[in-house]
Amino acid sequence: MIRLMHVHTLFDMSGKVVLVTGGSRGLGLEMAIGCGEAGAEVAITARRETWLRAAEEEIRARGINCLALTCDVSQPDEVNATVATVLERLGRVDALVNNAGISWGAPAETMPVEKWRDVLATNATGCFLMSQAAGREMIRAGGGSIINIASVSGLMGTAPEVLDAVGYAASKGAIISLTRDLAVKWARYGVRVNAVAPGFFETRMSEGVVKKAGHTIEQMTPLGRIGGPGELKGVVLFLVSAASSYITGQVLAVDGGMTAA
């Protein structure tokens, strides 16, 4: 007789370790807190110390064990050192949330190639490097879950009056393809790989876009509004937990219906 897990058990992350890149503020911090609220120990990374210690203190104040590390995800040595430190300090890596990302706004016809390269290096290459380093450990351990934070910009084109950041869009499209390919390659090892494609949320990165084109974005969105606080952490928890144990290679748009319109 097959025993079904209680729904609380499906979402319980007690005894698990979740690594969240770009976890020092905004959506990354929200995702880290969400996993911690479900019982996980969390490790967060950021390129700079500026927001990292405050985030660590905020997470710990909620009774969540937290390890905060500086890491430039575009640098292989730093990525490998980060994963090694998480293993040394917390003992395992059950889930990885690849959230670290940057953008650069400029018309496609005048986009500086060095800015294009910077965005691709952090967003796409960084996602690959972290997945590679954490994935090796998950394969060794017999399973795990990787969540790549993509964007609706990787699923659809956007009018330049709303968002003019072709490198960002290209990087998010690359992340979606990477997600699907790794999901097929690593399923045999029990490693699930999925992506979340947020629509427009109010963050430090998006504040200029929202200020300039917020009304247009709301008109583009069937729910008629921009995403708010708390509307991503449950999605990420679902994908890192046993509740999504038969889901891999998928892209879940959290966009108020924008990509359905």
N, C-alpha and C positions, 0 to 999 in steps of 0.2 A: 504494500500500500504506500503510495506517495504521500508524504506529509507536506502540506503547503505551509510556507512561512507566514506568520502573522505580518500584517502590513507594517507594523512598527519595526519588526526585525528586518524587513526588506530595506528600509531606509536607515537602519542603525549603522553608524560608522565607527562604533566603539572598537578600539584596538587597531584601527587603520591609520595610515599616514598619507596625507594629501599634500602634494607640492604644488603651489600656485605661483607662477611667474607673473611679474607685474602686479604683485599683491599688496603693494604699500598704500594704495588709495583707490578711490572710485570703484569700478565694477570688480576689479581683482580682489580688493579688500572685502567687498560684499560676498564674493564667492568663497573666500577663505573662511570668513565668519560663518557662513551657512554650513560648510562642511564641519567646522568645529562645533557648531550647535548640535549637530547630529552625532557628536561623540568622537570625531577624528582629532588626532594631533595634526597640526598644520605647519608647513614650512612655507615662508613667503620670500620672494626675491624682488629686488629692484636694482636698477643700474647705479643709483646714488643713495647715500645715507639719508638724504634730506627728509623724506617722509617715512623711511623704513622703521626707525625706532619708535616713532609715534604710533605707527600701525601695530607694531609688536606689542606695545603697552596696551593699546585698545583691545587687541585680541585676548591678551592675558587677563585683562580686567574682567572679561566675560567668563573666566574660568577655563579657558582653552589653552592647552600647552602649545606654544608657538616658538619656532626657530626662524629668525630673520637673517637673511644672507644677501650681500651685494653680489650681483651677477649681471654681466652683459651677455645676453643670450646669443649674440652673434659671434662670440669668441669661444671656440671649442675647449680651450684649456679651462676657462672659467666655468663653463657648463659642466664639464667632467668633475671639476673640483667641488662644485655645488652638490651634485648628486652624491658624490663620495662623502661629503660632510653630512648630508641628510641621513645616509645609511649609517654612518658612524655614530651620530647623535641620537637618531630616532629609531634606527634598527631596520627600517624597511621603507619601500615606496610602493604604496598600493594604488595610488592614483596621481596623475599629473594633469594640471590645468594650464595649458599654454595660452596665457593671457597677455604676456608682454607684447607691446606694439607701439609703433610711432606712425606719424603721417607727415606729409608735406603738401601744402596746397599750392598749385600753380597750374595754368592751362597746359594741356597735353603738348601743345605745339611749342611751348617754351620751358617745359619742365627740365631743370638742370639734371644732367645724367648722374652727377654725384649724389643728388638727393634721391633720385630713383633707386640707386644702388643701396643707399643707407636704409631706405624703407624696406626693400626686399631682403637686405641682410638681417635686419632685426625681426621682421614679421614672418617671412617665409623660411629663411635659413635658420633663424633662431628657433622656430617651431620644430624644424627637422632635428637640429642638434639636441634639443632637450628631449624630444621623443626618442631619439637614438640612445642617449645616455640612460634615461629612465627605462626605456623599453628593454634594454639589455638586462637590467635587473629584474624587470617583470617576467621576462622569458625564463630567466634562471629560477625565479621564485614560483613559476607555474601559473602566472596570470596577473591581471591588472587592468586598469582603465585609463585611457588617455582622452582628454577633452580638449579640442583645439578651438579657440575662440576666433571664428571667422567674422563675417559681416554680410548684411544684405548687399553690400557693395561688391561682394564676390559672386553674387547670384544675378545681378541685374545692373544695367547701366544707370547712371544718374545724371540729370541735367546739370551743366556747369553752374547754373544759378543756385543750385542747392549744394553740390559738393564737387569741387574741381581738384581731385587728388588721384590721378590715374595710377600712380605707383602703389598707393594704398589699395585701390580696387584690384590691381593685378596681384598684389601679395595675398589678398584674402581669397582670390580665386585659386591661387597656388595652394593655399592651406586646405581648401576644400578637396582638391585633387589628391593632395598628400594624405588627407584623412581617409579617403576611400581606398587608396592603394595600400596603405599600412594596415587597414582593417582586414583586407583580404590576405595579406602576407602574414600577419601575426595572429589571425584567428586560431590557427592550429596550436598556438602556444597558450591559448586562453587569455590573450590580451585584446581587449576591445578598444576600438578607436572611433570616436564620434566627434562631430563638430556642432557648435552652437553659432548661429548667425544672427546676432542682434540687429535690430533696426536702430533707430536713433534714440539714444538715451542721453540725458544731461550729464556730461562728465567734463573734466577739465579739457580733454582733447576736443570735445565736440562743442564747447560753449560758444565759440565764434560762429560755427555753422548754425546752431540753433538760434542764436541771436539774429543772424542775418536772414535765415530762411525758415524759421520755426513755423510760421503760418502755412507756408507751402507744404512743409513736411506733414503737418497735421491734416491738410487736405488730401495728401497722397495716402494717408493711413486710414483704413476702414474704421478702426476704433477711434479715430479722430484726435489722437493725442500722442505725445512723446512718451517713451518708456520711463517708468519711475523707480524709485528705490525699492529694493526687495523683489523685483520682478525677474531677476536672473538667478538668484541663489538657489531657489527650489529646483529650477531646471538643471543646474549643474549638479546638485545633490542627487537628483534622479539618475543622471547619467553616470555618476561615479559609484553609485550604490548597487546592491543586488537587485533593486527594483527594475533595473534595465538590463538584466543578465542575458537577454536574448536579442539585444540591440547592438549592432556594430556597423560601421561604415555609413552612418546616417548623418544628415545635416538638418538640425532643428532650427527653423527660423523663429525668432522671438521678436516679432516686428509689428504687432498690432494688425496683422493682415496685409501689410504692404506688398509682399511678394505674391499674394493671392489675387490682388486687384487687377 
